[in-house]
Amino acid sequence: MRKVAICIFLACFQVFCAKPYSQRVKIAEETLVQARDQAIPYEVMLDAALDKGPAAFERFILLWQKLDTSGAYFHFFHIYEAAEITGDKAFAAATAKFSAADAKLLVEGLAEAHGWLKRKTRFAERFPLSARRFRALGLKVDF
């Protein structure tokens, strides 16, 4: 009886207290494994990027600095998909303070993601504010 009561308590605790990952963006296993190895709450940060404004989105984007090549590679896919969900205005605000070097790496990663995701609309057309900001930094946004 005691075990049943504990199970019921834990189930209720999870339902009322834990917020599961929304799964609006499918996360690559390589990225998730690396994030977990470094105790990065990747799913929580992704949901925050989608829901909590530019500062949270900026923190999510900059996670690439903590991931190795394969984890960062797929992270750029997640950034691209998150930008599609939040829209150009939110994405432009999240990247507004990026240095030219960070913006360059982001643009390169997004270009690769755009190609593999096979989006029909060019990035520069879908994200004109962001593209304008990247071009102002001297970056080519031709994808």
C-alpha positions in Angstrom: 0.0 0.0 0.0 2.8 2.3 0.8 4.5 1.8 -2.6 1.2 2.5 -4.3 0.9 5.8 -2.4 4.4 6.8 -3.3 3.8 6.0 -7.0 0.6 8.1 -6.9 2.4 11.0 -5.2 5.2 10.9 -7.7 2.8 10.8 -10.7 0.9 13.8 -9.3 4.1 15.6 -8.6 5.2 15.2 -12.2 1.9 16.3 -13.6 1.7 19.4 -11.5 5.3 20.4 -11.1 7.4 19.1 -14.0 7.1 20.9 -17.4 8.0 18.4 -20.1 9.8 19.4 -23.3 7.3 20.7 -25.8 8.9 18.9 -28.8 8.2 21.7 -31.2 11.7 21.1 -32.6 13.1 17.6 -33.0 16.5 17.5 -31.3 19.3 15.5 -32.8 20.6 12.8 -30.5 24.2 14.0 -30.8 23.4 17.4 -29.5 21.2 16.1 -26.7 23.9 13.6 -25.5 26.6 16.3 -25.4 24.3 18.7 -23.6 23.4 16.1 -21.0 27.1 15.3 -20.6 27.7 18.9 -19.7 24.6 19.2 -17.5 23.0 21.7 -20.0 19.2 21.6 -19.8 18.9 21.7 -23.6 15.2 21.0 -23.9 14.4 23.6 -21.3 16.6 26.2 -23.0 15.1 25.5 -26.4 11.6 26.0 -25.0 12.7 29.2 -23.3 14.1 30.4 -26.6 10.7 29.8 -28.2 8.7 31.3 -25.4 10.7 33.8 -23.2 12.1 36.4 -25.5 15.3 37.6 -27.1 17.6 37.1 -24.1 16.6 33.4 -23.7 16.9 32.9 -27.5 20.4 34.4 -27.5 21.5 32.1 -24.6 20.2 29.2 -26.6 21.9 30.2 -29.8 25.2 30.6 -28.0 25.2 27.1 -26.7 27.2 26.2 -29.8 30.2 27.5 -27.9 29.8 24.6 -25.4 29.3 21.8 -28.0 31.8 20.0 -30.1 31.6 20.0 -33.9 28.9 17.4 -34.4 26.7 18.8 -31.5 27.1 22.3 -32.8 26.4 21.2 -36.4 22.9 20.0 -35.4 22.4 22.8 -33.0 22.4 25.2 -36.0 19.5 23.1 -37.4 17.6 23.6 -34.1 18.4 27.4 -34.2 17.0 27.6 -37.7 13.8 25.8 -36.8 13.4 27.8 -33.6 13.8 31.0 -35.7 11.1 29.8 -38.0 8.7 29.3 -35.1 9.5 32.6 -33.3 9.8 34.7 -36.5 12.2 37.2 -37.9 11.6 40.0 -35.4 12.4 37.7 -32.4 15.4 36.2 -34.2 16.8 39.6 -35.1 16.4 40.8 -31.5 18.1 37.7 -30.2 21.1 38.2 -32.5 21.3 42.0 -32.3 24.3 42.0 -29.9 26.3 39.4 -31.7 29.9 40.3 -32.6 30.9 40.0 -36.3 32.7 36.8 -35.5 29.7 35.2 -33.8 27.4 36.4 -36.5 29.7 34.9 -39.1 29.7 31.5 -37.5 25.9 31.7 -37.1 25.4 32.6 -40.7 27.6 29.7 -41.8 25.7 27.3 -39.6 22.4 28.6 -40.8 23.4 28.3 -44.4 24.3 24.6 -43.9 21.1 24.0 -42.0 19.1 25.7 -44.7 20.5 23.5 -47.4 19.9 20.3 -45.5 16.4 21.3 -44.3 15.6 22.0 -48.0 13.5 25.1 -47.3 11.8 26.5 -50.4 12.0 30.1 -49.3 15.4 31.7 -49.1 16.6 32.7 -45.6 17.0 36.4 -46.7 13.4 36.5 -47.8 12.0 34.8 -44.8 14.2 36.7 -42.3 14.7 40.2 -43.9 15.5 42.0 -40.6 18.1 39.4 -39.6 19.6 39.2 -43.1 19.9 43.0 -43.1 21.7 43.0 -39.8 24.1 40.2 -41.0 24.8 42.1 -44.2 25.5 45.3 -42.2 28.3 43.3 -40.5 29.7 42.5 -44.0 28.4 38.9 -44.2 26.9 37.3 -47.3 23.4 36.0 -46.8 22.9 34.2 -50.1 21.0 31.2 -49.0 
